[in-house]
Amino acid sequence: LSLRRELFTVAHVSPIAMAGGTPAELAAKREENIARKEAAKKKEVEDIKAAKAARAAEREQERKAKAAEREKEEARIAEVEALARKREENIKKKEAERKAKADALVERKTKKKNAKYSKQDVMLLKEVYDQYDSDRSGSVNITEMQEALKGGTLAGSTEAMLRELDKDGDGSVTFTEVLKLLYPFATEQDFQVMLAWVAPPPPPPPPPKRELSPEQLEEIRAIFSLYDKDGSGGITVKELKDAMKDTFLDESEITDMFSKSDADENSLLDMQEFRALMVSTGLWDADY
């Protein structure tokens, strides 16, 4: 009887009891497993969010760095352009000063030499002579004088007048011959002074040239890289116009500058041609 009871008891043991715990314990384990899985998922989601945030922060940092670099380059370009304008103004100023000094020197020399004749009279005479010298050749021939006197009372006496003025018989009259006719007692030195009064001013001497320093060459290379937007190793006329659109030059001047600098006529400025272009602007010629 005792054996039958033990066998009956074993046969009717609850599966839950055989699993190793009470229903409450099993429920607690299930809750624990669920909570662990939810925590793992939550951590995974948070890790993904953190990774995305880190990538976004990295991209934002890169964007800010590029923006700062662009601002730096734009500021440097603006500085270069301002320096170019300043140099151009200084060159013009120096040329004007040199011309003023040259004019003053000529004026002093002519005043010292001039003792007998009026500068105003000679200059007025030159203005009248230039009206006949329509082609600005420096001499007046019969055709020009006849054209100038056409319809006037002196038209028929043109040839006689020329024969009187044309001392060397070459068929034309120079201003020197006119002076010699009107000032028969003037010396050769007097005529030189008169001609100096009416001579056009000499062109100003070119600004002094000097070799570019390594820093200036590096600056030109940096500008070249900045203008070469597509990194092709050559600058097109469009790239040059885009780069110089905010300068004091208009598009036609930029196009002309490009054409003159494109030595091989391949519609691209390589580094050597671009450097020659930069040097030709005179930006590095004058000392400051």
LOBAMAR-427713 format. One record per residue: residue number from 0; z, y, x of N, C-alpha, C, O in turn. Coordinates in steps of 0.02 Angstrom, whole numbers. Atoms other than C-alpha are relative to their C-alpha. Example, Ala and Ser with C-alpha at 12.3 -4.5 7.8 and 13.67 -1.06 7.14 Angstrom:
# LOBAMAR-427713
n;n.w;n.v;n.u;ca.w;ca.v;ca.u;c.w;c.v;c.u;o.w;o.v;o.u
0;0;-59;45;390;-225;615;0;60;45;33;59;97
1;-3;-59;-42;357;-53;684;37;55;-39;45;110;-14
//
This chain:
# LOBAMAR-427713
n;n.w;n.v;n.u;ca.w;ca.v;ca.u;c.w;c.v;c.u;o.w;o.v;o.u
0;0;-61;42;0;0;0;0;63;43;-36;111;29
1;-2;-58;-47;41;120;141;-67;10;34;-89;67;42
2;66;-5;-32;-124;81;227;-52;29;-48;-93;70;-28
3;48;-26;49;-220;115;65;8;75;-10;-41;111;-19
4;-11;-72;9;-138;284;49;-31;40;59;-61;93;48
5;27;-36;-59;-188;335;227;-75;2;-4;-106;53;10
6;72;1;5;-366;279;198;-23;49;-55;-73;83;-47
7;17;-46;55;-370;376;32;6;72;23;-35;114;4
8;-11;-69;-23;-303;531;117;-55;22;47;-80;78;41
9;54;-17;-47;-432;526;257;-65;10;-38;-103;56;-21
10;63;-5;37;-574;500;132;-5;64;-40;-60;88;-53
11;1;-60;41;-523;652;31;20;64;38;41;113;7
12;-14;-61;-39;-495;776;175;-56;51;-13;-114;32;-12
13;49;-54;14;-583;943;137;-45;13;61;-21;14;118
14;46;-17;-56;-739;983;242;22;63;37;11;69;97
15;-23;-62;-32;-665;1153;275;55;-16;50;58;12;105
16;-54;18;-46;-512;1072;348;-28;-35;60;-4;-25;116
17;30;35;-57;-620;960;453;-35;49;47;-42;33;106
18;34;-50;-43;-713;1116;519;48;34;47;28;67;95
19;-47;-27;-48;-556;1170;601;35;63;-23;59;100;21
20;-36;-60;21;-480;1308;497;3;5;-75;-30;-32;-113
21;-7;-13;72;-429;1371;330;-57;44;-23;-92;74;18
22;53;-46;26;-548;1468;217;11;71;24;-38;107;38
23;-13;-69;-23;-465;1629;267;-20;9;72;-48;61;91
24;18;-5;-71;-488;1592;451;-76;0;8;-103;38;48
25;73;2;-5;-670;1547;426;-31;66;-23;-79;90;7
26;26;-65;25;-700;1706;326;10;53;54;-33;96;64
27;-13;-49;-53;-620;1806;467;-49;-8;57;-72;41;86
28;48;11;-54;-733;1723;594;-69;26;-19;-104;57;21
29;66;-26;21;-886;1762;490;-2;76;4;-51;105;28
30;-3;-74;-4;-832;1944;476;-5;23;73;-37;73;88
31;0;-18;-71;-803;1948;663;-71;-6;29;-94;37;67
32;69;10;-24;-977;1877;698;-46;55;-25;-87;83;11
33;42;-54;29;-1057;2000;579;13;66;35;-34;102;52
34;-17;-63;-33;-963;2145;658;-27;2;71;-51;54;93
35;25;2;-68;-1013;2087;833;-76;12;2;-101;49;44
36;72;-10;3;-1197;2078;784;-18;72;-18;-64;101;11
37;13;-70;19;-1191;2247;700;14;48;59;-24;95;71
38;-16;-41;-58;-1108;2322;855;-56;-5;53;-74;44;84
39;54;9;-48;-1244;2246;965;-63;38;-21;-95;71;20
40;58;-38;24;-1382;2317;854;10;75;7;-35;112;28
41;-15;-71;-6;-1296;2485;850;-8;24;72;-35;77;84
42;5;-18;-70;-1284;2486;1039;-74;2;22;-94;45;61
43;71;2;-18;-1467;2438;1055;-36;62;-26;-76;93;10
44;30;-61;28;-1518;2580;938;20;62;40;-21;105;55
45;-23;-57;-39;-1409;2702;1034;-32;3;69;-48;57;94
46;34;2;-66;-1485;2643;1199;-71;25;-5;-95;61;39
47;69;-22;10;-1660;2670;1130;-3;76;-9;-44;111;20
48;-3;-73;11;-1613;2844;1068;14;37;65;-15;88;79
49;-17;-32;-64;-1536;2886;1237;-59;0;47;-71;49;82
50;59;4;-44;-1692;2826;1329;-52;51;-22;-82;85;20
51;48;-49;26;-1803;2930;1214;21;71;17;-20;113;37
52;-25;-67;-16;-1692;3082;1238;-8;16;74;-25;72;92
53;7;-11;-72;-1696;3059;1426;-73;14;18;-87;58;58
54;71;-13;-13;-1887;3048;1425;-21;68;-25;-59;104;7
55;17;-66;27;-1899;3201;1313;27;55;45;-7;105;57
56;-29;-50;-46;-1782;3297;1429;-40;5;64;-50;59;91
57;40;0;-61;-1885;3244;1578;-66;37;-10;-87;76;32
58;62;-35;15;-2046;3301;1494;11;75;-8;-30;116;16
59;-15;-71;8;-1966;3466;1446;12;34;68;-9;90;79
60;-12;-27;-67;-1908;3491;1624;-65;9;38;-76;59;72
61;66;-6;-32;-2084;3456;1687;-39;58;-29;-71;96;8
62;35;-56;31;-2155;3578;1560;25;67;25;-14;112;40
63;-30;-62;-24;-2034;3713;1613;-19;13;73;-31;70;92
64;18;-8;-71;-2072;3681;1796;-73;24;6;-88;68;47
65;70;-22;-2;-2260;3696;1764;-8;72;-24;-46;110;4
66;3;-69;26;-2233;3854;1661;24;49;53;-4;103;62
67;-26;-44;-53;-2129;3928;1801;-50;6;57;-57;60;86
68;50;-2;-54;-2263;3881;1928;-59;45;-21;-84;84;20
69;54;-43;24;-2397;3964;1819;21;73;3;-18;116;25
70;-24;-69;-3;-2292;4121;1803;3;26;72;-13;84;85
71;-2;-19;-70;-2267;4122;1990;-69;15;27;-79;65;62
72;68;-11;-23;-2453;4105;2022;-30;63;-31;-63;102;4
73;25;-60;32;-2494;4239;1894;30;63;31;-5;113;41
74;-31;-57;-33;-2369;4355;1975;-30;12;69;-40;70;89
75;30;-7;-66;-2444;4320;2145;-71;29;-4;-90;71;36
76;68;-27;10;-2620;4352;2081;3;74;-17;-36;114;8
77;-7;-71;18;-2564;4514;2001;18;42;61;-6;98;68
78;-18;-36;-61;-2486;4564;2166;-60;8;46;-70;61;76
79;60;-4;-42;-2647;4522;2260;-48;52;-27;-76;91;11
80;46;-47;31;-2751;4621;2136;25;72;8;-13;118;21
81;-28;-67;-9;-2632;4769;2145;-9;23;73;-25;81;86
82;10;-17;-71;-2642;4762;2335;-73;17;13;-88;62;52
83;71;-14;-8;-2832;4756;2323;-17;70;-24;-54;107;9
84;12;-67;26;-2835;4911;2214;28;53;46;-3;105;58
85;-32;-48;-44;-2715;4999;2330;-41;9;64;-50;64;88
86;40;-4;-61;-2820;4955;2482;-65;37;-12;-86;77;30
87;63;-35;15;-2979;5013;2398;12;75;-6;-27;115;19
88;-17;-71;7;-2896;5178;2352;13;31;69;-9;87;84
89;-15;-26;-67;-2832;5198;2530;-63;7;43;-70;55;81
90;63;-4;-37;-3004;5160;2603;-40;62;-22;-65;99;20
91;35;-59;25;-3084;5291;2490;33;64;24;-1;113;41
92;-36;-59;-22;-2949;5414;2536;-13;15;73;-24;72;92
93;13;-9;-71;-2974;5384;2721;-72;23;13;-85;65;56
94;70;-22;-8;-3163;5401;2703;-7;74;-18;-42;111;16
95;3;-71;20;-3140;5566;2611;31;44;55;6;98;69
96;-32;-39;-53;-3022;5626;2748;-45;5;61;-51;58;92
97;45;-3;-58;-3145;5576;2885;-59;46;-13;-80;83;31
98;56;-44;17;-3287;5664;2794;21;73;2;-16;115;28
99;-24;-69;-1;-3182;5820;2771;9;25;72;-7;82;88
100;-8;-19;-70;-3139;5820;2956;-68;12;34;-76;59;72
101;67;-7;-30;-3322;5794;3004;-32;65;-24;-63;101;15
102;29;-62;27;-3377;5935;2888;33;61;31;-1;110;48
103;-35;-57;-30;-3243;6049;2957;-21;11;73;-28;67;96
104;22;-5;-69;-3297;6009;3135;-69;31;5;-81;75;46
105;67;-30;0;-3479;6046;3097;3;73;-18;-33;114;11
106;-6;-70;20;-3428;6206;3010;25;43;57;0;98;68
107;-26;-40;-56;-3327;6263;3160;-53;9;55;-60;63;83
108;51;-4;-53;-3468;6222;3281;-56;49;-19;-79;89;22
109;54;-44;21;-3599;6311;3177;22;73;-3;-17;118;12
110;-24;-69;1;-3490;6464;3155;3;31;70;-11;90;79
111;-2;-25;-69;-3468;6477;3342;-69;18;25;-79;67;60
112;68;-11;-24;-3655;6464;3372;-36;55;-38;-78;91;-11
113;36;-48;43;-3710;6573;3228;24;71;12;82;87;4
114;-18;-70;-11;-3716;6757;3272;-50;47;-31;-37;107;-36
115;53;-45;22;-3878;6822;3197;-26;-13;-70;-53;32;-102
116;34;18;61;-3933;6729;3040;50;-23;-54;105;-48;-39
117;-43;15;57;-3861;6700;2867;-8;-73;-21;-63;-96;-35
118;1;70;23;-3814;6523;2822;-21;-5;-73;-57;-50;-93
119;16;1;71;-3827;6564;2638;-75;7;-11;-103;-26;-55
120;72;-9;7;-4007;6625;2659;-38;-64;18;-86;-83;-16
121;35;61;-23;-4058;6468;2754;9;-56;-52;-39;-92;-66
122;-11;53;49;-3979;6352;2625;-39;14;-65;-63;-33;-96
123;40;-17;59;-4064;6446;2482;-73;-15;13;-108;-41;-31
124;69;16;-18;-4229;6430;2574;-12;-75;-3;-66;-97;-25
125;7;73;2;-4200;6242;2590;-4;-25;-72;-41;-71;-86
126;4;20;70;-4170;6228;2403;-70;12;-28;-97;-30;-64
127;68;-15;23;-4337;6312;2369;-50;-49;30;-94;-73;-5
128;45;47;-34;-4424;6202;2498;3;-69;-32;-48;-101;-41
129;-8;66;30;-4353;6044;2419;-34;-5;-68;-53;-59;-89
130;35;1;64;-4429;6094;2253;-74;-17;9;-104;-48;-34
131;69;18;-16;-4601;6079;2335;-5;-71;28;-54;-106;16
132;1;67;-30;-4556;5921;2430;23;-51;-52;79;-76;-50
133;-19;41;57;-4559;5814;2274;16;-72;18;57;-104;-15
134;-14;70;-19;-4561;5646;2364;54;-6;53;68;-61;77
135;-55;-3;-49;-4421;5698;2484;-19;-33;66;20;-69;97
136;24;29;-63;-4525;5649;2635;20;42;60;14;20;117
137;-17;-45;-55;-4466;5797;2738;-57;46;19;-50;86;66
138;56;-44;-13;-4636;5881;2735;-37;11;-66;-35;-31;-111
139;38;-17;60;-4746;5966;2604;-74;0;17;-95;36;62
140;72;1;-12;-4932;5926;2596;-36;44;-52;-4;72;-96
141;39;-43;44;-5072;6016;2507;7;-23;-73;13;19;-118
142;-4;27;69;-5063;5902;2355;65;21;-34;64;43;-91
143;-65;-18;30;-4877;5933;2327;4;75;-14;30;95;-66
144;-4;-72;11;-4895;6121;2347;-46;21;-57;-28;63;-98
145;45;-16;55;-5046;6129;2232;30;-20;-67;23;16;-117
146;-32;23;61;-4950;6028;2102;57;48;-20;66;63;-79
147;-56;-45;14;-4799;6144;2119;-24;68;-24;9;100;-64
148;25;-67;17;-4906;6301;2104;-51;-2;-57;-80;49;-74
149;51;5;52;-5019;6235;1966;14;48;-57;70;51;-84
150;-7;-48;54;-5049;6369;1836;26;67;21;28;114;-19
151;-26;-63;-25;-4976;6506;1945;-54;42;34;-110;20;44
152;49;-46;-31;-5061;6655;2026;-14;-18;72;-65;4;99
153;10;18;-70;-5042;6578;2200;-38;-65;9;-47;-88;65
154;31;66;-5;-5133;6416;2158;-62;1;44;-74;-47;80
155;61;-2;-39;-5296;6473;2240;11;13;74;-35;4;114
156;-13;-16;-70;-5213;6524;2402;41;-53;35;69;-41;89
157;-42;52;-29;-5125;6360;2436;-23;-20;69;18;-23;115
158;24;23;-65;-5236;6305;2579;9;53;53;26;37;110
159;-9;-55;-49;-5229;6475;2664;74;5;21;89;16;79
160;-72;-3;-15;-5039;6474;2652;19;-58;47;56;-49;95
161;-16;58;-42;-5031;6299;2725;-26;9;71;9;-9;119
162;27;-10;-68;-5144;6345;2871;45;47;40;54;40;101
163;-44;-47;-34;-5027;6488;2910;66;-33;20;94;-19;73
164;-64;32;-13;-4872;6380;2899;-7;-61;46;38;-76;85
165;10;63;-36;-4945;6220;2975;-20;14;72;-79;15;88
166;14;-19;-70;-4929;6264;3159;-29;-58;40;-68;-47;85
167;25;56;-39;-4963;6089;3222;-63;-31;-29;-90;-79;0
168;64;21;27;-5115;6063;3109;-2;-71;-28;-55;-101;-29
169;0;69;25;-5061;5896;3035;-11;-5;-76;-7;-59;-104
170;14;1;72;-5098;5948;2855;62;3;-43;56;-3;-104
171;-62;-6;38;-4918;5964;2803;47;50;34;37;67;92
172;-46;-52;-24;-4775;6087;2824;71;-28;-2;94;-50;-54
173;-70;20;-2;-4601;6041;2881;44;61;-9;22;118;-4
174;-47;-55;9;-4447;6144;2848;9;39;65;20;99;64
175;-5;-34;-65;-4437;6182;3034;-56;50;9;-45;105;34
176;56;-46;-5;-4610;6260;3026;10;61;-45;-9;117;-27
177;-16;-57;44;-4554;6367;2879;49;47;34;41;108;32
178;-50;-41;-34;-4403;6426;2978;-32;40;57;-17;99;67
179;31;-35;-56;-4510;6468;3129;-45;56;-22;-53;106;13
180;40;-55;26;-4626;6571;3021;42;58;-23;25;116;-11
181;-43;-52;28;-4486;6666;2936;47;31;51;68;89;43
182;-45;-25;-52;-4377;6685;3092;-36;-5;68;-18;-47;109
183;41;6;-60;-4503;6717;3232;38;13;65;17;-8;119
184;-37;-17;-61;-4372;6782;3353;60;-46;13;98;-36;61
185;-56;46;-9;-4248;6639;3332;-14;-47;58;-72;-66;71
186;6;47;-56;-4216;6526;3481;4;-72;-26;21;-83;-84
187;-6;71;19;-4221;6336;3480;72;-17;-19;83;-57;-64
188;-70;12;18;-4031;6337;3477;15;27;-69;51;-4;-108
189;-9;-28;67;-4037;6451;3324;-28;-48;-53;3;-59;-105
190;30;46;48;-4155;6329;3236;43;-63;-8;49;-89;-63
191;-43;59;5;-4040;6183;3278;60;14;-45;81;-29;-84
192;-57;-19;42;-3895;6276;3197;-21;3;-73;14;-21;-117
193;24;-5;69;-4000;6314;3042;-12;-69;-31;6;-82;-88
194;13;67;25;-4055;6134;3026;65;-39;-13;69;-80;-58
195;-65;32;10;-3874;6077;3044;32;23;-65;68;-15;-98
196;-27;-24;63;-3828;6187;2896;-27;-39;-59;10;-52;-107
197;32;31;58;-3950;6099;2781;-5;-76;6;-30;-110;-40
198;5;72;-9;-3938;5923;2852;49;-36;-46;104;-11;-57
199;-47;38;42;-3861;5792;2737;60;-22;42;53;-34;102
200;-60;21;-38;-3684;5743;2787;-10;-70;27;-39;-113;-6
201;7;68;-28;-3677;5593;2902;42;-50;-40;95;-32;-66
202;-40;50;37;-3619;5432;2820;66;-13;35;68;-11;97
203;-65;13;-32;-3436;5395;2850;-3;-64;40;-37;-112;21
204;0;62;-40;-3403;5267;2984;32;-56;-39;77;-45;-80
205;-30;56;36;-3364;5094;2920;73;-9;18;93;7;74
206;-70;11;-16;-3182;5048;2907;7;-51;56;-35;-95;64
207;-8;46;-57;-3115;4958;3059;8;-72;-23;42;-86;-71
208;-5;71;15;-3136;4770;3057;53;-33;43;66;-12;100
209;-48;37;-40;-3003;4650;3113;1;-73;-23;-16;-88;-81
210;-2;70;16;-2980;4463;3118;55;-15;-51;109;16;-49
211;-50;18;49;-2889;4383;2974;55;-42;33;41;-85;75
212;-56;39;-26;-2718;4315;3013;3;-68;-34;-27;-77;-87
213;-8;65;33;-2671;4134;2976;29;5;-71;11;-33;-115
214;-29;-9;66;-2567;4196;2830;-52;24;-51;-53;1;-108
215;52;-25;45;-2716;4290;2756;-51;-55;-16;-74;-60;-73
216;45;55;13;-2829;4139;2777;30;-50;-49;-4;-76;-92
217;-34;46;47;-2700;4031;2689;2;31;-70;-4;-5;-119
218;0;-34;65;-2691;4161;2551;-68;-7;-34;-72;-19;-95
219;67;8;27;-2880;4152;2528;-10;-72;-24;-40;-83;-77
220;7;69;21;-2872;3962;2522;39;-13;-65;16;-50;-108
221;-39;9;62;-2736;3972;2389;-36;31;-60;-36;3;-114
222;37;-33;54;-2840;4094;2286;-60;-44;-19;-76;-51;-78
223;58;44;13;-2991;3977;2304;22;-59;-44;-12;-75;-93
224;-24;57;39;-2890;3830;2238;18;21;-71;9;-17;-118
225;-19;-25;66;-2827;3936;2095;-62;14;-43;-62;-1;-103
226;61;-15;36;-3003;3992;2046;-39;-63;-17;-73;-66;-68
227;38;63;10;-3076;3815;2063;38;-42;-51;74;-89;-33
228;-39;31;54;-3009;3758;1895;-10;-75;-4;38;-112;-16
229;13;71;8;-3094;3588;1893;9;-39;65;-2;-99;67
230;-13;34;-62;-3051;3550;2074;-62;-32;31;-57;-82;67
231;63;28;-25;-3235;3519;2117;-14;19;73;-59;-9;104
232;14;-23;-68;-3224;3607;2285;-49;57;2;-69;78;56
233;45;-57;4;-3339;3745;2225;16;42;-61;41;16;-111
234;-16;-46;55;-3320;3899;2114;-65;21;-33;-111;45;0
235;59;-22;37;-3448;3933;1978;8;73;-19;62;102;-13
236;-4;-70;20;-3492;4106;1917;46;8;-61;79;59;-68
237;-45;-4;58;-3399;4067;1754;73;-1;23;114;37;-2
238;-69;3;-25;-3241;4019;1849;19;65;34;76;88;28
239;-14;-64;-33;-3255;4179;1952;11;55;-52;56;96;-44
240;-8;-50;53;-3276;4284;1794;67;-10;-35;103;38;-49
241;-63;14;34;-3129;4197;1709;59;22;43;108;50;17
242;-56;-17;-44;-3019;4224;1861;8;75;9;63;100;19
243;-1;-72;-14;-3067;4408;1879;-9;42;-63;-27;101;-59
244;12;-36;63;-3077;4455;1695;47;59;-10;30;106;-46
245;-49;-55;9;-2923;4567;1707;-2;50;57;42;93;62
246;5;-47;-55;-2981;4660;1863;-40;61;-22;-61;66;-80
247;37;-62;15;-3067;4829;1873;-75;-11;2;-113;37;-9
248;72;14;-3;-3238;4743;1891;-25;-25;-67;10;-62;-102
249;29;27;61;-3354;4712;1744;-41;-63;17;-49;-80;75
250;33;65;-11;-3454;4551;1720;-62;7;43;-76;-37;84
251;61;-8;-39;-3616;4620;1793;16;8;74;-20;-18;117
252;-20;-8;-70;-3526;4672;1953;23;-66;30;8;-81;87
253;-23;65;-24;-3444;4501;1967;-60;-46;12;-62;-83;61
254;60;41;-8;-3612;4415;1941;-38;20;62;-61;-23;100
255;35;-24;-59;-3693;4524;2074;38;-21;63;7;-41;113
256;-41;20;-57;-3549;4488;2193;-9;-74;14;-14;-95;72
257;8;73;-8;-3568;4301;2161;-69;-15;31;-73;-55;77
258;68;14;-24;-3758;4304;2190;-7;18;74;-39;-19;112
259;5;-20;-70;-3741;4397;2354;39;-47;47;21;-55;105
260;-42;44;-41;-3609;4275;2416;-25;-73;0;-6;-112;44
261;25;69;5;-3701;4115;2362;-56;-9;50;-115;-6;32
262;49;1;-54;-3789;4094;2529;-51;-56;-8;-110;-45;4
263;46;56;7;-3865;3923;2492;-31;-4;-70;-70;-50;-84
264;30;-7;66;-3910;3974;2313;5;-65;-41;-42;-85;-75
265;-11;61;40;-3836;3816;2235;45;13;-60;70;-33;-92
266;-40;-21;58;-3741;3915;2101;73;-21;7;108;-26;-44
267;-70;15;-14;-3574;3867;2183;21;36;63;-17;40;111
268;-29;-29;-61;-3464;3958;2307;46;-51;31;98;-68;3
269;-46;44;-35;-3390;3840;2433;53;42;36;53;103;30
270;-55;-36;-30;-3237;3886;2535;-25;52;50;2;108;52
271;26;-47;-50;-3338;3968;2674;-32;61;-34;-22;118;-13
272;32;-56;36;-3441;4072;2552;52;43;-36;47;104;-37
273;-53;-37;34;-3285;4120;2454;39;43;49;57;100;34
274;-35;-39;-50;-3197;4175;2613;-42;61;21;-15;115;30
275;44;-57;-16;-3348;4283;2658;1;52;-56;0;112;-43
276;-4;-46;57;-3341;4357;2483;65;40;2;63;101;-6
277;-64;-35;-4;-3157;4399;2501;1;51;57;27;107;48
278;1;-45;-57;-3185;4477;2672;-45;60;-15;-30;116;5
279;47;-54;15;-3334;4579;2606;29;52;-46;5;109;-49
280;-31;-49;44;-3221;4663;2478;39;53;38;56;105;10
281;-37;-49;-39;-3132;4753;2619;74;-1;-10;109;45;11
282;-71;2;16;-2962;4699;2559;44;-7;63;102;14;63
283;-39;11;-61;-2907;4653;2736;-26;40;59;-8;27;117
284;30;-38;-55;-3005;4782;2835;45;56;26;47;70;86
285;-37;-60;-20;-2887;4930;2835;72;-18;18;101;-64;-10
286;-70;9;-18;-2717;4940;2917;43;44;-44;25;101;-60
287;-45;-38;43;-2571;4996;2811;69;2;31;115;31;2
//
